[in-house]
Amino acid sequence: MAALRILLGRGTLVSALDERSRRALACGAMQPIQTVEETLRDAGVEFVVKRVASLARKQAEGARRDKPANPFLPHEPELFVADVSDTHFALLNKFNVIERHLLVVTRRFVHQETLLDADDFAALAACMAEYESLGFYNGGVVAGASQPHKHLQLVPLPLAPSGPPAPVEALFETLRGRAGILRVPGLAFAHAFAWFDADEFADAARAAARLAPLYLALYAAAGLKPIEAGGEARQSAPYNLLLTRRWMLLVPRSREHFESISVNALGFAGSLFVRNQAERDAVRRAGPMRVLREVTLPA
């Protein structure tokens, strides 16, 4: 079997991403959802809560109604950013809440519930090496996946104007320097966590060789097992995966919503998205950490 080829030229992604964003905005292919942002401190984390601005609410609702069955096959040409590898390409998020939000999509249809593999991690690592970012994966509808076609995502760091790059990292300091599969004090729900060396990202193949088995180890440590479906290994339960160039966190899910609020992987980084004032008030009453506990499994 031939080795995977990385097609993304080093040092080219940010300029391609910004140029494509300008063009997509100008022609209306990308339709950002404007938000109002506030910070809520809970359980030692400065959570960022983004609420849809009133003028953007109708647009956001229309975005959910008008999604095609599979927006990746074929994809909108105006949203194409770059060929990443033999197996993946990069697209803009059409309805982005965060600037430079990138989708890393498989060229052929692969189900979103198929376990991640070395090709997925090589493509993600090639993109993450280009700018400081948070990579994430929503494993299934219950974990916040909006499309069944396999796609990973990344957003730039930091997520908040102050504090650690991802707000949840405030809880990781007590684990600094510890090896192996860990539990994070302060995360009162099932999860698995590990550190790794940022130098791994200097080479996408080397990063994939480290990240793919680490992901499987976290998956097993979180109490999940693969199942056979359609001749491939798929997840036995929904989960979210988050990683930076320094750590990886996997969280099994029990349900998608807290009340009416959909929670995806970004919630576990410390960033929640709400559609209106009522949902914002619900988060304030419950506290963001309870929101996360309610959509996960007991520790």
C-alpha positions as CSV (number, residue, x, y, z in Angstrom):
1,M,0.0,0.0,0.0
2,A,1.4,3.4,-1.0
3,A,2.2,5.9,1.7
4,L,-0.3,8.7,2.1
5,R,0.8,11.9,0.3
6,I,0.3,15.3,2.0
7,L,-0.7,17.7,-0.7
8,L,-0.9,20.9,1.4
9,G,2.1,23.0,0.9
10,R,3.8,24.2,4.1
11,G,3.0,27.8,5.0
12,T,0.2,28.1,2.5
13,L,-3.0,27.3,4.5
14,V,-3.6,30.6,6.3
15,S,-3.2,32.7,3.2
16,A,-5.5,30.3,1.2
17,L,-8.0,30.3,4.0
18,D,-8.1,34.1,4.3
19,E,-8.3,34.7,0.6
20,R,-11.0,32.1,0.1
21,S,-12.9,33.6,3.0
22,R,-12.8,37.0,1.4
23,R,-14.1,35.7,-1.9
24,A,-16.8,33.5,-0.3
25,L,-18.1,36.4,1.8
26,A,-18.2,38.7,-1.3
27,C,-20.3,36.3,-3.3
28,G,-22.5,35.1,-0.4
29,A,-21.3,31.5,-0.4
30,M,-20.1,31.9,3.3
31,Q,-22.7,33.3,5.6
32,P,-21.2,34.0,9.1
33,I,-23.6,33.9,12.0
34,Q,-23.1,37.0,14.2
35,T,-23.0,36.5,17.9
36,V,-22.9,38.3,21.2
37,E,-20.3,36.9,23.5
38,E,-20.0,36.8,27.3
39,T,-18.0,34.9,29.9
40,L,-19.4,32.8,32.7
41,R,-17.0,31.5,35.4
42,D,-17.9,28.1,36.7
43,A,-15.9,25.3,38.4
44,G,-12.6,27.1,37.7
45,V,-13.3,27.6,34.0
46,E,-14.0,30.9,32.3
47,F,-16.6,29.6,29.8
48,V,-17.3,31.6,26.6
49,V,-21.0,31.7,25.8
50,K,-21.9,32.9,22.2
51,R,-25.5,34.0,21.7
52,V,-26.9,34.5,18.2
53,A,-27.4,38.3,17.7
54,S,-31.1,39.2,17.1
55,L,-30.5,40.4,13.6
56,A,-28.8,37.1,12.7
57,R,-31.4,34.8,14.2
58,K,-33.6,34.4,11.1
59,Q,-30.5,33.7,9.0
60,A,-29.3,31.0,11.5
61,E,-32.7,29.3,11.5
62,G,-32.7,29.4,7.7
63,A,-29.3,27.8,7.6
64,R,-30.5,24.8,9.5
65,R,-33.5,24.4,7.1
66,D,-31.7,24.8,3.9
67,K,-28.8,22.3,4.3
68,P,-28.5,19.8,1.4
69,A,-28.4,16.1,2.0
70,N,-24.6,16.0,1.7
71,P,-22.9,19.4,1.3
72,F,-19.6,17.7,0.7
73,L,-20.4,15.6,-2.3
74,P,-20.4,17.8,-4.2
75,H,-19.1,20.7,-2.2
76,E,-19.7,24.3,-3.1
77,P,-16.6,25.4,-5.2
78,E,-16.6,28.8,-3.5
79,L,-16.0,27.1,-0.1
80,F,-13.0,25.0,-1.3
81,V,-9.7,26.0,0.5
82,A,-7.1,23.4,-0.3
83,D,-6.3,19.8,-1.1
84,V,-4.8,18.4,2.1
85,S,-3.9,14.9,1.3
86,D,-4.8,12.0,-1.0
87,T,-7.8,11.3,1.2
88,H,-8.9,14.7,2.5
89,F,-9.6,18.3,1.4
90,A,-10.4,21.4,3.4
91,L,-13.5,23.6,3.1
92,L,-14.8,26.7,4.8
93,N,-17.6,26.3,7.2
94,K,-20.5,27.9,5.3
95,F,-22.4,29.1,8.5
96,N,-19.4,29.9,10.7
97,V,-19.6,31.4,14.2
98,I,-15.8,31.5,14.5
99,E,-13.5,33.0,11.8
100,R,-11.0,30.6,10.1
101,H,-13.3,27.6,11.0
102,L,-12.1,24.8,8.7
103,L,-13.7,21.5,7.8
104,V,-11.3,18.6,6.9
105,V,-13.4,16.3,4.8
106,T,-12.9,12.8,3.3
107,R,-12.8,12.8,-0.5
108,R,-15.1,9.8,-0.7
109,F,-18.1,9.2,1.5
110,V,-17.1,7.6,4.9
111,H,-19.7,7.5,7.6
112,Q,-19.2,10.0,10.5
113,E,-19.5,7.1,13.0
114,T,-16.6,5.3,11.5
115,L,-13.6,5.3,13.8
116,L,-10.9,7.8,13.0
117,D,-7.7,6.4,11.4
118,A,-4.2,7.5,10.6
119,D,-5.2,9.2,7.3
120,D,-7.7,11.3,9.3
121,F,-5.1,12.3,11.8
122,A,-2.4,13.0,9.1
123,A,-4.8,15.4,7.3
124,L,-5.8,17.1,10.5
125,A,-2.2,17.4,11.7
126,A,-1.1,18.9,8.4
127,C,-3.7,21.7,8.9
128,M,-3.1,22.2,12.6
129,A,0.6,22.6,12.0
130,E,-0.2,25.7,10.0
131,Y,-1.7,27.8,12.8
132,E,-2.4,27.5,16.5
133,S,-5.8,25.7,16.6
134,L,-8.2,23.3,18.3
135,G,-9.1,20.2,16.3
136,F,-12.3,18.4,17.1
137,Y,-14.6,15.7,16.0
138,N,-18.3,15.1,16.7
139,G,-18.8,11.4,16.7
140,G,-22.4,11.0,15.7
141,V,-25.6,13.0,15.8
142,V,-25.9,12.8,19.6
143,A,-22.4,14.3,19.8
144,G,-23.4,17.3,17.7
145,A,-22.6,16.0,14.2
146,S,-24.7,17.8,11.6
147,Q,-23.7,15.7,8.6
148,P,-23.1,11.9,8.2
149,H,-20.1,12.3,5.9
150,K,-16.9,12.1,7.9
151,H,-15.4,15.5,8.6
152,L,-13.0,16.8,11.2
153,Q,-12.9,20.4,12.2
154,L,-10.5,23.0,13.5
155,V,-10.9,26.6,14.8
156,P,-8.1,29.0,15.8
157,L,-6.9,29.5,19.3
158,P,-7.4,31.3,21.6
159,L,-11.1,30.8,22.0
160,A,-11.3,33.6,24.6
161,P,-9.7,37.1,24.9
162,S,-7.9,36.2,28.1
163,G,-6.9,33.1,30.0
164,P,-5.6,29.8,28.5
165,P,-6.0,29.2,24.7
166,A,-9.0,26.9,25.4
167,P,-10.8,27.8,28.6
168,V,-11.0,24.2,29.9
169,E,-7.2,24.1,30.0
170,A,-7.4,25.9,33.3
171,L,-8.2,22.5,34.8
172,F,-5.2,20.7,33.2
173,E,-2.4,22.4,35.1
174,T,-2.5,19.9,38.0
175,L,-1.7,17.2,35.4
176,R,1.3,19.0,33.8
177,G,4.2,16.6,33.2
178,R,2.2,13.4,33.9
179,A,2.3,10.6,31.3
180,G,-0.3,8.1,30.3
181,I,-4.1,8.1,30.1
182,L,-5.4,10.6,32.8
183,R,-8.6,11.9,34.4
184,V,-8.9,15.7,34.8
185,P,-9.8,16.9,38.2
186,G,-12.8,19.1,37.9
187,L,-14.4,17.3,35.0
188,A,-17.1,15.4,36.8
189,F,-18.1,13.2,33.9
190,A,-16.6,10.3,32.0
191,H,-13.6,11.2,29.9
192,A,-10.0,10.3,29.1
193,F,-7.1,12.8,28.6
194,A,-3.5,12.7,27.6
195,W,-0.6,15.0,26.9
196,F,1.7,14.7,23.9
197,D,4.7,16.6,22.4
198,A,4.0,19.5,20.2
199,D,7.1,18.7,18.2
200,E,5.2,15.8,16.7
201,F,3.3,18.2,14.4
202,A,6.4,19.1,12.5
203,D,5.6,16.1,10.3
204,A,2.1,15.0,9.5
205,A,2.9,11.3,9.1
206,R,4.8,11.2,12.4
207,A,1.9,13.0,14.1
208,A,-0.6,10.5,12.7
209,A,1.6,7.6,13.9
210,R,1.4,9.0,17.4
211,L,-2.2,10.4,17.4
212,A,-4.1,7.5,15.9
213,P,-3.1,4.9,18.6
214,L,-3.5,7.5,21.3
215,Y,-7.0,8.2,20.2
216,L,-7.8,4.5,20.3
217,A,-6.3,4.2,23.8
218,L,-8.4,7.1,25.0
219,Y,-11.5,5.6,23.3
220,A,-11.0,2.4,25.2
221,A,-10.1,4.1,28.5
222,A,-13.4,6.1,28.3
223,G,-15.3,2.7,28.2
224,L,-16.1,2.6,24.5
225,K,-15.6,-0.3,22.1
226,P,-15.7,-0.4,18.3
227,I,-18.4,-2.4,16.5
228,E,-18.4,-3.9,13.0
229,A,-20.8,-2.3,10.6
230,G,-20.7,-2.2,6.8
231,G,-17.4,-3.9,6.8
232,E,-15.7,-1.2,8.9
233,A,-15.1,-0.4,12.5
234,R,-17.6,2.1,13.8
235,Q,-18.3,3.6,17.2
236,S,-20.4,1.8,19.7
237,A,-21.6,5.1,21.3
238,P,-21.5,8.8,20.6
239,Y,-18.4,10.8,21.7
240,N,-16.5,14.1,21.2
241,L,-12.8,14.3,20.6
242,L,-10.7,17.5,21.1
243,L,-7.0,18.1,20.5
244,T,-4.5,20.8,20.3
245,R,-0.8,20.4,19.6
246,R,-0.3,19.6,23.3
247,W,-3.2,17.4,24.5
248,M,-6.1,15.2,23.5
249,L,-9.5,14.8,25.3
250,L,-12.2,12.3,24.6
251,V,-15.7,12.5,26.1
252,P,-18.5,9.9,25.7
253,R,-22.0,11.4,25.2
254,S,-25.4,10.4,26.6
255,R,-27.5,12.9,24.7
256,E,-27.2,15.9,22.4
257,H,-29.2,18.6,24.2
258,F,-29.4,20.3,27.6
259,E,-32.9,21.5,27.5
260,S,-33.0,23.0,24.0
261,I,-29.3,23.7,23.8
262,S,-27.3,21.5,21.4
263,V,-23.8,20.8,22.7
264,N,-20.9,19.7,20.5
265,A,-17.2,19.2,21.1
266,L,-16.5,22.9,21.5
267,G,-18.6,22.9,24.7
268,F,-15.9,20.7,26.3
269,A,-13.2,23.2,25.3
270,G,-15.2,25.8,27.3
271,S,-17.2,27.4,24.5
272,L,-21.0,27.1,24.3
273,F,-23.4,28.3,21.6
274,V,-27.0,29.4,22.3
275,R,-29.6,30.6,19.9
276,N,-31.5,33.1,22.0
277,Q,-31.8,34.9,25.3
278,A,-33.9,32.1,26.9
279,E,-31.1,29.5,26.2
280,R,-28.5,32.0,27.5
281,D,-30.5,32.3,30.7
282,A,-30.8,28.5,31.0
283,V,-27.0,28.2,30.9
284,R,-26.6,31.0,33.6
285,R,-29.1,29.3,35.9
286,A,-27.7,25.8,35.6
287,G,-24.0,26.8,35.2
288,P,-22.0,25.6,32.2
289,M,-20.4,22.7,33.9
290,R,-23.8,21.2,34.8
291,V,-24.8,21.7,31.1
292,L,-21.8,19.4,30.2
293,R,-22.6,16.9,33.0
294,E,-26.2,16.6,31.8
295,V,-25.1,15.5,28.3
296,T,-22.4,13.0,29.3
297,L,-22.0,9.8,31.3
298,P,-21.2,9.7,35.0
299,A,-17.5,9.7,35.9
